[in-house]
Amino acid sequence: MELALGLLLLYGLSDLLFRFLGVGAYAHGSRREPKVALTFDDGPSEATEALLALLARHGVKATFFLTGERAKARPDLVEAIKREGHQVEDHGEGHRALSLLLPWVEWRHMAQNPGRYYRPPHGLHTPFTRLFARLLGKRVALWDLEAKDWLPLPPEALAERLLYYLRPGSVVLLHDGPERTLRLLELALPRMLALGYRPVPLDELPPRPLSPRLALIRGLQGFEERYNTTHRVVRAGLGPFDLFRLEKKPFPGPDLPGLPRGTPAMELHLESQRAMELTPLEAIRHVRESLRRVAEQVAQDPEVALVYSYSHLAPGGRLFGFHTVPLPLWLGLIPSLAGVWFVWLYRGELPRKERFLAELVYLTREELLRRFPPSTPASPPPAPGGPGSPQGGGPA
């Protein structure tokens, strides 16, 4: 009994650290460049030729994680993938995840096929996965964005979600097989390119092994998505370096001249993963452009009287004309502690002592539209989780 409980704990801990968090795995590249890697699991399949044709029409190269069984059954498709210039990597011999809990089965599964990267089925990890990969000279490749194309949901909703969460450096998990994957890409790929993203093979990204801090960021992404869904948070622009999300809510205070608590407002949320590697000059440039996207959305909603945030970065807001106001302890304590957490999480630093306390930073509607006049009318991107949007699930 004790042995069984010990094994259960060991296997559960391995899955938590190495699959859910992804410690040490290769899961995304630099956040400073708008390059992304589209990766397809489970092929080749009857859909492979159509996928290759779609990628060729857009001049895009991808990475295919092939299963040994299917590759041996369709060597012609394997050759077609290589001939088109796509990268081919290892997804193991088959897709029977439960059998891999036996170490000798997992070893055979990982050893039978070539590849410098290995992606476990479902991302499953046992206590032996990383050891076997090292012995075989392979690197474990995961992802930081699931397309969720295994879910029976409209491709339109899946495409919107993909574009909402796509970031510079993302490794996108897709599948070679489902019909909706093809339709999803037909919708998302042209927009992705128009937004400035550059899809490349994994080797050209290149992905980085996740430190414990980066792994924690990866593990927390699901909580961010649930918050966005619950609070109907929208992105102000879908570009690689559009740095703000917007949450419409009553202004919680403190009272300002002509702007009492309860005034309809937009709270600004910084897209920390997009900003985490930017230099100060790059950040200033992208914030300025991002505020134009904010103004475009505020211009669409005549109720909104101000945009605001509680942040230790408030002094930087003055560069863009924002007003700053000290917060009473009851209102500022939680934002101040959250600021310490986010600075450490996304920058690996702690805020300077003089910037520890969060302040209110805000612009009135009139000031925002005057300083950052919208160039063209814009419709806000739909918040994920709206009607028909994907929820939950796991990779097939």
C-alpha positions as a Markdown table, in Angstrom:
| # | Residue | x | y | z |
|---|---|---|---|---|
| 1 | Met | 0.0 | 0.0 | 0.0 |
| 2 | Glu | 2.8 | 2.4 | 0.9 |
| 3 | Leu | 4.6 | 1.6 | -2.3 |
| 4 | Ala | 1.5 | 2.2 | -4.4 |
| 5 | Leu | 0.9 | 5.6 | -2.6 |
| 6 | Gly | 4.6 | 6.5 | -3.1 |
| 7 | Leu | 4.4 | 5.7 | -6.9 |
| 8 | Leu | 1.2 | 7.6 | -7.2 |
| 9 | Leu | 2.7 | 10.7 | -5.6 |
| 10 | Leu | 5.9 | 10.4 | -7.7 |
| 11 | Tyr | 3.9 | 10.1 | -11.0 |
| 12 | Gly | 1.6 | 12.9 | -10.0 |
| 13 | Leu | 4.5 | 15.2 | -9.0 |
| 14 | Ser | 6.3 | 14.5 | -12.3 |
| 15 | Asp | 3.1 | 15.3 | -14.3 |
| 16 | Leu | 2.6 | 18.6 | -12.4 |
| 17 | Leu | 6.2 | 19.8 | -12.7 |
| 18 | Phe | 7.0 | 18.6 | -16.2 |
| 19 | Arg | 3.6 | 18.6 | -18.1 |
| 20 | Phe | 1.4 | 21.2 | -16.4 |
| 21 | Leu | 4.3 | 23.7 | -15.6 |
| 22 | Gly | 6.7 | 22.4 | -18.2 |
| 23 | Val | 9.9 | 22.9 | -16.2 |
| 24 | Gly | 12.9 | 22.4 | -18.5 |
| 25 | Ala | 10.8 | 21.8 | -21.6 |
| 26 | Tyr | 11.1 | 23.9 | -24.8 |
| 27 | Ala | 7.8 | 25.7 | -24.9 |
| 28 | His | 8.2 | 29.2 | -26.4 |
| 29 | Gly | 10.9 | 31.5 | -27.9 |
| 30 | Ser | 11.8 | 35.1 | -27.4 |
| 31 | Arg | 9.0 | 37.5 | -26.6 |
| 32 | Arg | 10.8 | 40.4 | -28.4 |
| 33 | Glu | 10.2 | 39.1 | -31.9 |
| 34 | Pro | 6.9 | 38.4 | -33.6 |
| 35 | Lys | 8.0 | 34.9 | -34.7 |
| 36 | Val | 5.7 | 32.0 | -33.8 |
| 37 | Ala | 5.9 | 28.2 | -34.5 |
| 38 | Leu | 2.9 | 26.3 | -35.7 |
| 39 | Thr | 3.2 | 22.7 | -34.7 |
| 40 | Phe | 1.0 | 19.8 | -35.8 |
| 41 | Asp | 0.7 | 16.5 | -33.7 |
| 42 | Asp | -0.6 | 13.0 | -34.6 |
| 43 | Gly | 0.1 | 13.0 | -38.4 |
| 44 | Pro | 0.4 | 12.1 | -41.1 |
| 45 | Ser | -3.3 | 11.8 | -41.8 |
| 46 | Glu | -5.8 | 12.1 | -44.6 |
| 47 | Ala | -5.8 | 15.9 | -43.9 |
| 48 | Thr | -2.0 | 16.3 | -44.4 |
| 49 | Glu | -2.1 | 17.2 | -48.1 |
| 50 | Ala | -4.7 | 19.9 | -47.5 |
| 51 | Leu | -2.7 | 21.3 | -44.6 |
| 52 | Leu | 0.4 | 21.4 | -46.8 |
| 53 | Ala | -1.5 | 23.1 | -49.6 |
| 54 | Leu | -2.8 | 25.8 | -47.2 |
| 55 | Leu | 0.6 | 26.4 | -45.7 |
| 56 | Ala | 2.1 | 26.7 | -49.1 |
| 57 | Arg | -0.5 | 29.2 | -50.3 |
| 58 | His | 0.6 | 31.5 | -47.5 |
| 59 | Gly | 4.3 | 30.8 | -47.7 |
| 60 | Val | 4.4 | 29.4 | -44.2 |
| 61 | Lys | 6.7 | 26.7 | -42.8 |
| 62 | Ala | 5.6 | 24.6 | -39.8 |
| 63 | Thr | 6.8 | 21.7 | -37.6 |
| 64 | Phe | 5.1 | 18.2 | -37.7 |
| 65 | Phe | 5.3 | 15.9 | -34.8 |
| 66 | Leu | 4.7 | 12.5 | -36.4 |
| 67 | Thr | 3.7 | 9.2 | -34.8 |
| 68 | Gly | 5.8 | 6.3 | -35.9 |
| 69 | Glu | 2.9 | 4.1 | -36.7 |
| 70 | Arg | 1.3 | 6.6 | -39.0 |
| 71 | Ala | 4.6 | 7.6 | -40.6 |
| 72 | Lys | 5.4 | 4.0 | -41.5 |
| 73 | Ala | 1.9 | 3.6 | -43.0 |
| 74 | Arg | 2.2 | 6.7 | -45.2 |
| 75 | Pro | 5.9 | 7.3 | -46.1 |
| 76 | Asp | 4.7 | 9.3 | -49.1 |
| 77 | Leu | 3.2 | 11.9 | -46.9 |
| 78 | Val | 6.3 | 12.1 | -44.7 |
| 79 | Glu | 8.3 | 12.8 | -47.8 |
| 80 | Ala | 5.8 | 15.4 | -49.0 |
| 81 | Ile | 6.1 | 17.2 | -45.6 |
| 82 | Lys | 9.9 | 17.2 | -45.9 |
| 83 | Arg | 9.9 | 18.2 | -49.6 |
| 84 | Glu | 7.8 | 21.3 | -48.7 |
| 85 | Gly | 10.5 | 22.4 | -46.3 |
| 86 | His | 8.7 | 21.7 | -43.0 |
| 87 | Gln | 10.4 | 20.4 | -39.9 |
| 88 | Val | 9.7 | 16.8 | -38.9 |
| 89 | Glu | 10.0 | 15.7 | -35.2 |
| 90 | Asp | 9.0 | 12.8 | -33.0 |
| 91 | His | 5.6 | 12.3 | -31.3 |
| 92 | Gly | 6.5 | 8.7 | -30.3 |
| 93 | Glu | 5.4 | 5.4 | -31.8 |
| 94 | Gly | 1.7 | 5.6 | -31.0 |
| 95 | His | -0.9 | 7.6 | -29.1 |
| 96 | Arg | -1.7 | 5.3 | -26.2 |
| 97 | Ala | -0.8 | 7.4 | -23.3 |
| 98 | Leu | -1.8 | 5.1 | -20.4 |
| 99 | Ser | 0.6 | 2.3 | -21.6 |
| 100 | Leu | 3.5 | 4.8 | -21.3 |
| 101 | Leu | 3.2 | 4.6 | -17.5 |
| 102 | Leu | 5.3 | 1.4 | -17.8 |
| 103 | Pro | 8.9 | 2.5 | -18.1 |
| 104 | Trp | 10.0 | -0.2 | -20.5 |
| 105 | Val | 7.0 | 0.6 | -22.8 |
| 106 | Glu | 7.8 | 4.4 | -22.6 |
| 107 | Trp | 11.5 | 3.7 | -23.5 |
| 108 | Arg | 10.5 | 1.7 | -26.7 |
| 109 | His | 7.9 | 4.4 | -27.6 |
| 110 | Met | 10.6 | 7.1 | -27.4 |
| 111 | Ala | 13.5 | 5.2 | -29.0 |
| 112 | Gln | 11.9 | 3.9 | -32.2 |
| 113 | Asn | 11.8 | 7.1 | -34.2 |
| 114 | Pro | 14.3 | 9.8 | -35.1 |
| 115 | Gly | 14.0 | 13.4 | -34.0 |
| 116 | Arg | 15.8 | 16.0 | -32.0 |
| 117 | Tyr | 12.6 | 17.1 | -30.3 |
| 118 | Tyr | 10.1 | 14.7 | -28.7 |
| 119 | Arg | 6.6 | 15.7 | -27.8 |
| 120 | Pro | 4.8 | 13.2 | -25.4 |
| 121 | Pro | 1.2 | 12.3 | -26.3 |
| 122 | His | -1.0 | 14.7 | -24.4 |
| 123 | Gly | 2.2 | 16.1 | -22.9 |
| 124 | Leu | 2.1 | 13.2 | -20.5 |
| 125 | His | 5.2 | 12.9 | -18.2 |
| 126 | Thr | 6.3 | 10.1 | -16.0 |
| 127 | Pro | 9.3 | 10.1 | -13.6 |
| 128 | Phe | 11.4 | 8.6 | -16.5 |
| 129 | Thr | 10.4 | 10.8 | -19.5 |
| 130 | Arg | 13.1 | 13.5 | -19.1 |
| 131 | Leu | 15.8 | 10.9 | -18.2 |
| 132 | Phe | 14.9 | 8.8 | -21.3 |
| 133 | Ala | 14.9 | 11.9 | -23.5 |
| 134 | Arg | 18.4 | 12.9 | -22.3 |
| 135 | Leu | 19.7 | 9.4 | -22.9 |
| 136 | Leu | 18.3 | 9.4 | -26.4 |
| 137 | Gly | 19.7 | 12.9 | -27.2 |
| 138 | Lys | 16.2 | 14.4 | -27.5 |
| 139 | Arg | 14.7 | 17.6 | -26.2 |
| 140 | Val | 11.1 | 17.6 | -24.8 |
| 141 | Ala | 9.0 | 20.2 | -26.8 |
| 142 | Leu | 5.7 | 21.3 | -25.4 |
| 143 | Trp | 3.8 | 24.5 | -26.2 |
| 144 | Asp | 2.5 | 27.7 | -24.7 |
| 145 | Leu | -0.8 | 28.0 | -26.7 |
| 146 | Glu | -3.3 | 25.2 | -27.4 |
| 147 | Ala | -5.5 | 25.8 | -30.4 |
| 148 | Lys | -8.0 | 23.4 | -28.8 |
| 149 | Asp | -8.9 | 22.0 | -32.2 |
| 150 | Trp | -9.8 | 18.7 | -30.7 |
| 151 | Leu | -12.9 | 20.3 | -29.2 |
| 152 | Pro | -16.3 | 20.1 | -31.1 |
| 153 | Leu | -16.6 | 23.9 | -31.3 |
| 154 | Pro | -17.1 | 26.2 | -34.3 |
| 155 | Pro | -13.8 | 27.0 | -36.0 |
| 156 | Glu | -14.7 | 30.7 | -36.0 |
| 157 | Ala | -14.6 | 30.7 | -32.2 |
| 158 | Leu | -11.4 | 28.7 | -32.1 |
| 159 | Ala | -9.8 | 31.2 | -34.6 |
| 160 | Glu | -10.8 | 34.2 | -32.4 |
| 161 | Arg | -9.3 | 32.5 | -29.3 |
| 162 | Leu | -6.1 | 31.7 | -31.1 |
| 163 | Leu | -5.6 | 35.2 | -32.2 |
| 164 | Tyr | -6.5 | 36.6 | -28.8 |
| 165 | Tyr | -3.8 | 34.6 | -27.0 |
| 166 | Leu | -1.1 | 34.4 | -29.7 |
| 167 | Arg | 2.1 | 36.1 | -28.5 |
| 168 | Pro | 5.6 | 36.7 | -29.9 |
| 169 | Gly | 7.5 | 33.5 | -29.5 |
| 170 | Ser | 4.5 | 31.3 | -29.1 |
| 171 | Val | 4.6 | 27.6 | -29.9 |
| 172 | Val | 1.1 | 26.7 | -31.0 |
| 173 | Leu | -0.3 | 23.2 | -30.5 |
| 174 | Leu | -2.5 | 22.1 | -33.5 |
| 175 | His | -3.4 | 18.6 | -34.8 |
| 176 | Asp | -3.0 | 17.0 | -38.2 |
| 177 | Gly | -6.3 | 15.2 | -38.7 |
| 178 | Pro | -9.4 | 17.1 | -37.5 |
| 179 | Glu | -11.4 | 18.8 | -40.3 |
| 180 | Arg | -11.9 | 21.9 | -38.1 |
| 181 | Thr | -8.1 | 22.4 | -37.9 |
| 182 | Leu | -8.0 | 23.2 | -41.6 |
| 183 | Arg | -11.0 | 25.6 | -41.3 |
| 184 | Leu | -9.5 | 27.2 | -38.2 |
| 185 | Leu | -6.3 | 28.0 | -40.1 |
| 186 | Glu | -8.1 | 29.2 | -43.2 |
| 187 | Leu | -9.6 | 31.8 | -40.9 |
| 188 | Ala | -6.7 | 32.6 | -38.6 |
| 189 | Leu | -3.6 | 32.4 | -40.8 |
| 190 | Pro | -4.3 | 35.3 | -43.1 |
| 191 | Arg | -5.1 | 37.5 | -40.1 |
| 192 | Met | -2.1 | 36.3 | -38.2 |
| 193 | Leu | 0.2 | 37.4 | -41.1 |
| 194 | Ala | -1.6 | 40.7 | -41.5 |
| 195 | Leu | -1.0 | 41.4 | -37.8 |
| 196 | Gly | 2.7 | 41.0 | -38.3 |
| 197 | Tyr | 3.3 | 37.5 | -37.0 |
| 198 | Arg | 5.9 | 35.4 | -38.8 |
| 199 | Pro | 5.3 | 31.6 | -38.5 |
| 200 | Val | 8.5 | 29.7 | -38.7 |
| 201 | Pro | 9.7 | 26.1 | -38.1 |
| 202 | Leu | 10.7 | 25.3 | -34.5 |
| 203 | Asp | 14.4 | 25.5 | -35.2 |
| 204 | Glu | 14.0 | 29.1 | -36.5 |
| 205 | Leu | 12.1 | 30.3 | -33.4 |
| 206 | Pro | 14.1 | 28.9 | -31.5 |
| 207 | Pro | 12.4 | 27.7 | -28.4 |
| 208 | Arg | 13.9 | 28.0 | -24.9 |
| 209 | Pro | 14.0 | 25.6 | -22.0 |
| 210 | Leu | 11.6 | 26.9 | -19.3 |
| 211 | Ser | 13.2 | 28.1 | -16.0 |
| 212 | Pro | 11.1 | 27.5 | -12.9 |
| 213 | Arg | 9.8 | 31.1 | -13.2 |
| 214 | Leu | 8.9 | 30.8 | -16.9 |
| 215 | Ala | 7.3 | 27.5 | -16.1 |
| 216 | Leu | 5.1 | 29.1 | -13.4 |
| 217 | Ile | 4.0 | 31.8 | -16.0 |
| 218 | Arg | 3.0 | 28.9 | -18.3 |
| 219 | Gly | 1.1 | 27.1 | -15.6 |
| 220 | Leu | -0.8 | 30.3 | -14.7 |
| 221 | Gln | -2.1 | 31.0 | -18.2 |
| 222 | Gly | -5.3 | 29.1 | -17.6 |
| 223 | Phe | -6.2 | 31.3 | -14.7 |
| 224 | Glu | -5.7 | 34.4 | -16.9 |
| 225 | Glu | -8.0 | 32.9 | -19.5 |
| 226 | Arg | -10.7 | 32.2 | -16.9 |
| 227 | Tyr | -10.4 | 35.8 | -15.6 |
| 228 | Asn | -10.8 | 37.2 | -19.1 |
| 229 | Thr | -13.8 | 35.0 | -19.7 |
| 230 | Thr | -15.5 | 35.7 | -16.4 |
| 231 | His | -15.0 | 39.5 | -16.5 |
| 232 | Arg | -15.4 | 39.9 | -20.3 |
| 233 | Val | -12.0 | 41.4 | -20.8 |
| 234 | Val | -11.2 | 42.3 | -24.4 |
| 235 | Arg | -7.8 | 43.1 | -26.0 |
| 236 | Ala | -7.2 | 46.5 | -27.3 |
| 237 | Gly | -5.9 | 45.3 | -30.7 |
| 238 | Leu | -4.6 | 41.8 | -31.6 |
| 239 | Gly | -1.1 | 42.8 | -32.8 |
| 240 | Pro | 2.0 | 41.1 | -31.3 |
| 241 | Phe | 2.8 | 44.2 | -29.2 |
| 242 | Asp | -0.7 | 45.6 | -28.4 |
| 243 | Leu | 0.0 | 45.7 | -24.7 |
| 244 | Phe | -3.4 | 46.4 | -23.1 |
| 245 | Arg | -6.6 | 44.5 | -22.2 |
| 246 | Leu | -9.7 | 46.4 | -21.2 |
| 247 | Glu | -12.3 | 45.5 | -18.6 |
| 248 | Lys | -15.4 | 47.7 | -18.5 |
| 249 | Lys | -16.6 | 48.3 | -14.9 |
| 250 | Pro | -17.8 | 51.0 | -12.5 |
| 251 | Phe | -14.9 | 53.1 | -11.4 |
| 252 | Pro | -14.1 | 51.9 | -7.8 |
| 253 | Gly | -12.5 | 55.1 | -6.6 |
| 254 | Pro | -11.1 | 57.2 | -5.0 |
| 255 | Asp | -13.5 | 60.0 | -6.0 |
| 256 | Leu | -12.1 | 62.4 | -8.5 |
| 257 | Pro | -13.4 | 65.8 | -9.6 |
| 258 | Gly | -16.4 | 65.1 | -11.8 |
| 259 | Leu | -15.6 | 61.4 | -11.7 |
| 260 | Pro | -17.2 | 59.8 | -8.6 |
| 261 | Arg | -17.1 | 56.1 | -7.8 |
| 262 | Gly | -19.5 | 54.2 | -10.0 |
| 263 | Thr | -18.7 | 56.2 | -13.1 |
| 264 | Pro | -18.5 | 53.8 | -16.2 |
| 265 | Ala | -14.8 | 53.2 | -16.9 |
| 266 | Met | -12.3 | 50.9 | -18.5 |
| 267 | Glu | -9.6 | 49.3 | -16.3 |
| 268 | Leu | -6.3 | 48.8 | -18.2 |
| 269 | His | -4.6 | 45.5 | -17.8 |
| 270 | Leu | -1.0 | 45.2 | -19.0 |
| 271 | Glu | -0.2 | 42.3 | -21.2 |
| 272 | Ser | 2.8 | 41.4 | -19.1 |
| 273 | Gln | 4.1 | 38.5 | -21.3 |
| 274 | Arg | 4.2 | 40.7 | -24.3 |
| 275 | Ala | 6.2 | 43.4 | -22.4 |
| 276 | Met | 8.4 | 41.2 | -20.3 |
| 277 | Glu | 11.5 | 41.2 | -22.6 |
| 278 | Leu | 11.1 | 44.7 | -24.1 |
| 279 | Thr | 13.8 | 47.4 | -23.5 |
| 280 | Pro | 12.6 | 50.7 | -22.0 |
| 281 | Leu | 12.6 | 52.4 | -25.4 |
| 282 | Glu | 10.8 | 49.5 | -27.0 |
| 283 | Ala | 8.2 | 49.6 | -24.2 |
| 284 | Ile | 7.6 | 53.3 | -24.6 |
| 285 | Arg | 7.1 | 53.0 | -28.4 |
| 286 | His | 4.7 | 50.0 | -28.0 |
| 287 | Val | 2.7 | 51.6 | -25.1 |
| 288 | Arg | 2.2 | 54.7 | -27.2 |
| 289 | Glu | 0.8 | 52.7 | -30.2 |
| 290 | Ser | -1.2 | 50.5 | -27.8 |
| 291 | Leu | -2.9 | 53.5 | -26.3 |
| 292 | Arg | -4.2 | 54.4 | -29.8 |
| 293 | Arg | -5.8 | 50.9 | -29.8 |
| 294 | Val | -7.3 | 51.7 | -26.4 |
| 295 | Ala | -8.7 | 55.0 | -27.7 |
| 296 | Glu | -10.2 | 53.3 | -30.7 |
| 297 | Gln | -12.3 | 51.0 | -28.4 |
| 298 | Val | -13.2 | 53.8 | -26.0 |
| 299 | Ala | -14.4 | 55.8 | -28.9 |
| 300 | Gln | -16.9 | 53.0 | -29.7 |
| 301 | Asp | -18.5 | 53.2 | -26.2 |
| 302 | Pro | -20.0 | 56.6 | -25.3 |
| 303 | Glu | -20.6 | 55.5 | -21.7 |
| 304 | Val | -16.9 | 55.2 | -20.8 |
| 305 | Ala | -15.8 | 58.4 | -19.0 |
| 306 | Leu | -12.2 | 57.4 | -18.1 |
| 307 | Val | -9.5 | 54.7 | -18.4 |
| 308 | Tyr | -7.5 | 53.8 | -15.3 |
| 309 | Ser | -5.3 | 51.4 | -13.5 |
| 310 | Tyr | -3.8 | 50.8 | -10.0 |
| 311 | Ser | -0.1 | 50.3 | -10.6 |
| 312 | His | 3.4 | 50.8 | -9.2 |
| 313 | Leu | 4.2 | 51.9 | -12.8 |
| 314 | Ala | 2.2 | 55.0 | -12.3 |
| 315 | Pro | 5.2 | 57.4 | -12.6 |
| 316 | Gly | 5.8 | 56.0 | -16.1 |
| 317 | Gly | 2.2 | 56.9 | -17.0 |
| 318 | Arg | 3.1 | 60.5 | -16.7 |
| 319 | Leu | 5.2 | 60.1 | -19.9 |
| 320 | Phe | 1.9 | 59.6 | -21.7 |
| 321 | Gly | -0.1 | 62.4 | -20.0 |
| 322 | Phe | -1.8 | 60.2 | -17.3 |
| 323 | His | -2.7 | 61.7 | -14.0 |
| 324 | Thr | -1.5 | 59.9 | -10.8 |
| 325 | Val | -3.1 | 59.9 | -7.4 |
| 326 | Pro | -1.9 | 58.2 | -4.2 |
| 327 | Leu | -4.2 | 55.5 | -2.9 |
| 328 | Pro | -5.6 | 55.1 | 0.6 |
| 329 | Leu | -4.3 | 52.0 | 2.3 |
| 330 | Trp | -7.6 | 50.2 | 2.1 |
| 331 | Leu | -7.6 | 50.5 | -1.7 |
| 332 | Gly | -3.9 | 50.4 | -2.4 |
| 333 | Leu | -2.6 | 47.4 | -0.4 |
| 334 | Ile | -3.7 | 44.6 | -2.7 |
| 335 | Pro | -2.6 | 46.3 | -5.9 |
| 336 | Ser | 0.8 | 47.1 | -4.2 |
| 337 | Leu | 1.3 | 43.4 | -3.3 |
| 338 | Ala | 0.1 | 42.3 | -6.7 |
| 339 | Gly | 2.6 | 44.6 | -8.3 |
| 340 | Val | 5.5 | 43.0 | -6.3 |
| 341 | Trp | 4.3 | 39.6 | -7.5 |
| 342 | Phe | 4.0 | 40.5 | -11.1 |
| 343 | Val | 7.4 | 42.4 | -11.3 |
| 344 | Trp | 9.1 | 39.3 | -9.9 |
| 345 | Leu | 7.1 | 36.9 | -12.1 |
| 346 | Tyr | 7.5 | 38.6 | -15.4 |
| 347 | Arg | 10.8 | 40.5 | -14.9 |
| 348 | Gly | 12.6 | 38.4 | -12.3 |
| 349 | Glu | 13.1 | 41.6 | -10.2 |
| 350 | Leu | 11.6 | 43.4 | -7.3 |
| 351 | Pro | 10.2 | 47.0 | -7.6 |
| 352 | Arg | 12.4 | 49.7 | -6.2 |
| 353 | Lys | 11.4 | 50.8 | -2.7 |
| 354 | Glu | 10.1 | 54.2 | -3.9 |
| 355 | Arg | 7.8 | 52.4 | -6.3 |
| 356 | Phe | 6.5 | 49.7 | -4.0 |
| 357 | Leu | 3.1 | 51.4 | -3.4 |
| 358 | Ala | 0.6 | 51.4 | -6.2 |
| 359 | Glu | -1.0 | 54.6 | -7.3 |
| 360 | Leu | -4.1 | 55.4 | -9.4 |
| 361 | Val | -3.2 | 56.3 | -12.9 |
| 362 | Tyr | -6.0 | 57.6 | -15.2 |
| 363 | Leu | -7.0 | 59.7 | -18.2 |
| 364 | Thr | -10.4 | 61.1 | -18.8 |
| 365 | Arg | -12.2 | 60.1 | -22.0 |
| 366 | Glu | -11.6 | 63.5 | -23.6 |
| 367 | Glu | -7.9 | 63.6 | -22.7 |
| 368 | Leu | -7.4 | 60.0 | -24.1 |
| 369 | Leu | -9.1 | 60.8 | -27.4 |
| 370 | Arg | -7.2 | 64.1 | -27.7 |
| 371 | Arg | -3.8 | 62.7 | -27.0 |
| 372 | Phe | -4.2 | 59.4 | -28.9 |
| 373 | Pro | -6.7 | 60.2 | -31.6 |
| 374 | Pro | -8.1 | 57.0 | -33.2 |
| 375 | Ser | -6.9 | 56.6 | -36.7 |
| 376 | Thr | -9.8 | 54.4 | -37.9 |
| 377 | Pro | -13.0 | 53.0 | -36.4 |
| 378 | Ala | -12.4 | 49.7 | -34.7 |
| 379 | Ser | -14.6 | 47.0 | -33.3 |
| 380 | Pro | -13.3 | 45.4 | -30.0 |
| 381 | Pro | -12.1 | 41.8 | -30.4 |
| 382 | Pro | -14.6 | 39.5 | -28.8 |
| 383 | Ala | -13.8 | 38.3 | -25.3 |
| 384 | Pro | -13.0 | 34.6 | -25.2 |
| 385 | Gly | -15.7 | 32.6 | -23.5 |
| 386 | Gly | -18.5 | 34.4 | -25.3 |
| 387 | Pro | -21.2 | 32.5 | -27.1 |
| 388 | Gly | -19.5 | 29.6 | -29.0 |
| 389 | Ser | -16.0 | 30.2 | -27.6 |
| 390 | Pro | -13.9 | 27.3 | -26.3 |
| 391 | Gln | -13.7 | 26.4 | -22.7 |
| 392 | Gly | -11.6 | 23.8 | -20.9 |
| 393 | Gly | -10.5 | 20.6 | -22.5 |
| 394 | Gly | -7.0 | 19.1 | -23.1 |
| 395 | Pro | -4.8 | 18.2 | -26.0 |
| 396 | Ala | -5.8 | 15.1 | -28.0 |
